[in-house]
Amino acid sequence: MSIILKLQKKCLDKNESLQDLLREALVISTKLKLDDFKEWINSELKGYKADNIPSYRVVNVNLKFLNPYHGWIDAVIDDKFEEILRKTNIIQPISEIEKIISDYQPNKIIQVDLKGTNIRRLQKLYNTDFKPAQFINYIQIAGIIDMVKTLLLEWTLRLEEDGIIGNDDLIFTAKEKEMAKNINIQNFSGTLGNILNNGNLSIENNSTNIYNENINKLIDEIKKLNLKDEKQVISDLEASKTDKSKLNTILGNLLSRFSEVATITSLVKELLI
């Protein structure tokens, strides 16, 4: 039986490790010089970068805080943070995802502990000392496995349809290799071609959103002071949003100038952390 037809059969076997299937597909895509598909396989095997996540790896989450007296309680999320805090990117290698699936029972909820910087950002946002965590339904994680297997199966079917099947020794003819050049991997399923820049959906990459929100709060407080140079101060803050060094200088000046204004000093200190 050809290597392509063998891989098709394995994709239908629930007992086959997806990591092993991807490795076989990596060999095939390398021999056929299908670089786009090879890149996708490597990302699934090694993990994704935060700015290049397929849509099927963006999952819904519940954000909760651990109340020492009442246990985990749901966070009330403002509409402006809905897309940020209700979703997260699953960037882990497929091997880690398979391990998660094996460790949890179906219909269970998976707890994802956050890193130190994200914990502090969320605690500041909610003005609490309670520990935050994300909770993901098992079905969503299992869905990643199912989607990748489906994509692999569709890929092998496309290769077979085009007469590219190889032999049992992982050898493809010169004609098959030439035919493979005409396969547009990104368009064959509609999913591989839908790689989204979803970095803004990950807690790991949302410091900018929360940071800018705090600057806007600071500007609102400054407007209440009726300063003679209000326009200049606000203009300087707006212009320095993307320049941390410049912004820190401006914040330092504001801290000295308004040391007795609690609302100003509180916001400035948060931005300086």
N, C-alpha and C positions, 0 to 999 in steps of 0.2 A: 504493500500500500504506500502511496506517495506521502511525503511529509506534510503536505497541505491537508490531505484528507484525514491523516492521523490527528492533526491538530483540531480539525473540525469535530471529530469524534470526542476528543478529550474536552472540548469546550462544552459538550453536552453532558459530561459526567460530573455529577455533583461532588464526587469524592476527590476530584483532581485539584491540586493546589494551583491557585491563580498565579502565584509567583512563578511556579514551574512553567505554566503555559506562556507567560510573558517572556521567560528566558528562551523558550523555543521560538517564539515570534521574533525575538531579537536576533537570533541566528538567521532566520529567514529574511528579515528586512535588511540585514547587513549584506547577505549574499546577493540580494536583488537590488541593493543600493537605493532602498526606499528611505531616504534620510528623514523625511517628515514623520513617517510612522515610527522609525527608529527613535527619534527624539521623544515622541510620546511614550513609547515603551520604557525608555530610560527614566523618564519622569515618574512613571508609575512604579518602577522598581526602586528608584533611589529617593523619591520624594520630589515635590514641586517647590519652586521658588514662589514667594508670596505674591508676585505680580503676574503670574502666568497660570491661573487656575481654571480647569475646565468647569463648566457650569454644573456638572453632576457632582462636583466635589464641594459645592457651596450648600451648606445645610442649615436648617432652622435650629435655633437653640433657645432654651429658657434660661434667663439670667436670674440667679437667686443669691441671697445673702444668708449666712449662717447666724441665726439668732441663738445665743447660748441658752435661752429659756424656752424657745418655741421651735427650734430646729430650722430647717431651710425654708425661707419665705421668698415668694416671687417678688422680683423688682418691678416697680411701676415705671414703665419706660415712656418718656416724652416722645411725641410724634417725630420731633426733629432727629432723634437718635434711633428711631425704629429700625432702619436699614443697617445701622452700625451694630446695635446690641442684640438684634434678633437673629442674626446670621453669623456664621463663621466659616472659614476655609479649612478644609481637611487636606493638609499638605503632606501628611506622613506617607512613607513608602507602603506599597500594597501589603508587604509582609507584616507591618505593624497593624494594619487594618484587619488582616486575617486573624492576627493574635487577639485583637479586641473582640472580634466576632466569636472566637472560640472560648473566650473567658466569660462572656455574658450569655444569658439565656434570652431567647426571642421574647419580644414585648417588654423587655426591661429598659430602664433609663440609664444612660451612661454618663457618669460625672466626669467633667474635664476641669482639672485644677488649672488656674491661671498663673502666669509668671509674676514675679515681684513688682515690676514696673506697671503691669496692667492692673494688679491688685490695688496699688496706690492710686492710679488714675480713677478707677471706678469708685474707690472709697471717697476720693475728693468730690467726684461728680455727685455722689449720693449723700455726702456729708455724714459718713458712718465709719465706724471701726470694724464692722462685721466683715467677715471673710466672704468674698464673692466667688462663684464658680458657675460654669456653664453646664447645662444638662441637655443631652441629645438622645432622641429616641433611637433605640437599636435598629429599627427598620431603615432609618436614613443611612446609617453606616453600612448595613447589609446591602442597601441599594447601590452603593458604589461598586461593590464586588460584582453584583449582577450586571451593572452597566458595562463595566470593563470586559466581562466575559462576552456580553452581547456584541460589543464592538470588535472583539477578536474574531468571533464567529462570522460576523458580517464581512470582515476583511478577508477571511479565508474563502468565503463564498464568492467574493468578487474576484479573487485570484483564480479560483477554479473556473469561473465563468469566462475569464479571459484566456483560459488554456494554460495557466501557470500553476503547475502542481508539484514539480520536482520529483525526486525519487527517494527511495528509502534511505539512501546514504547522504541525504542533505545536499544533493547536487542538482543544479538547474542547468538546462541547456542554454546555449548562446542565444537561441531564439526566445526562450522564456525571459532571459535577462533583458533582452532588447524590448520585448513587449511590456515588461514591468515599468519601463521609462514613461509609458503613456498613462499610467495610473495616477490620477489625482487623488491622493489619499484624503486631503482635507474636504473633498466634496462627496466622497462615496457614501457617507452616512448622515451628514448634516450635524453630527455632534462633534466630531474631531475638528471640524472647521469652526466650531463655536467656542474657541478658547477665549475666555473673557479676562479682562484686567479687573479682577474683583478684589484688589488689595484693600480697597476702602471698606470691604465687608468684614475684614478680619480684625479682631480685637488687637492683634499685634500691630496693626498699622493705622490705628485710629487716634493716635496721640495728637495728630495735626488737627483733626476735627474738634476734639475737646479743647485743645489749646486755643484755637481761634475763637471758640465759644466763650472762653474765659476772658480773652482780650476784648470781645464785644461787650461783656458784662462790665469790664473796667471802663470802657468808653462811656457806657450808660451812666456809671457813677460819676465820672468826670463832668459830664454834661450837667449834673445836678449842682455843681459847685459854682457855676456862672463865672468862670475864669475869664480874664481879659484876653489871654492867649489860648483860649479853649480850642479854636480851630487849628492852631499850630500843633498843640499837644496831640489832638486826635489824628491829624494828618501824619505826624511822626509815627504814631502807633500803627496806623493802617499801613504805612509804607514799610515798616520793619517786620511785618508778620512772617516773612520768609527768610529773614536775616536774624538768626538767634543772637549773634554777638551784638549787633546794633540794638536789638530789642532789649537785651539785658542792661545795656548802658542807659537806655531811656527809663526802664523800670527802676533802676538804681536811683536815678534823679527824682523820679516820682516818689519813691519810698522816703527819700530825705525831705522832699518838699511837703509831703502830706503825712508825716509820721504820726500826727494826732488824729487822722481821719481813719477810723477803724475799717470801714468798708473798702477803702482804697488800699490800705496796707495789707489787709487780708488777701485780696485778689492778687496784688503784686507779689506777695510771698509765694502764693501758689504757682504763679507763672515762673518764678525764679527757681523752683525746685527742679 
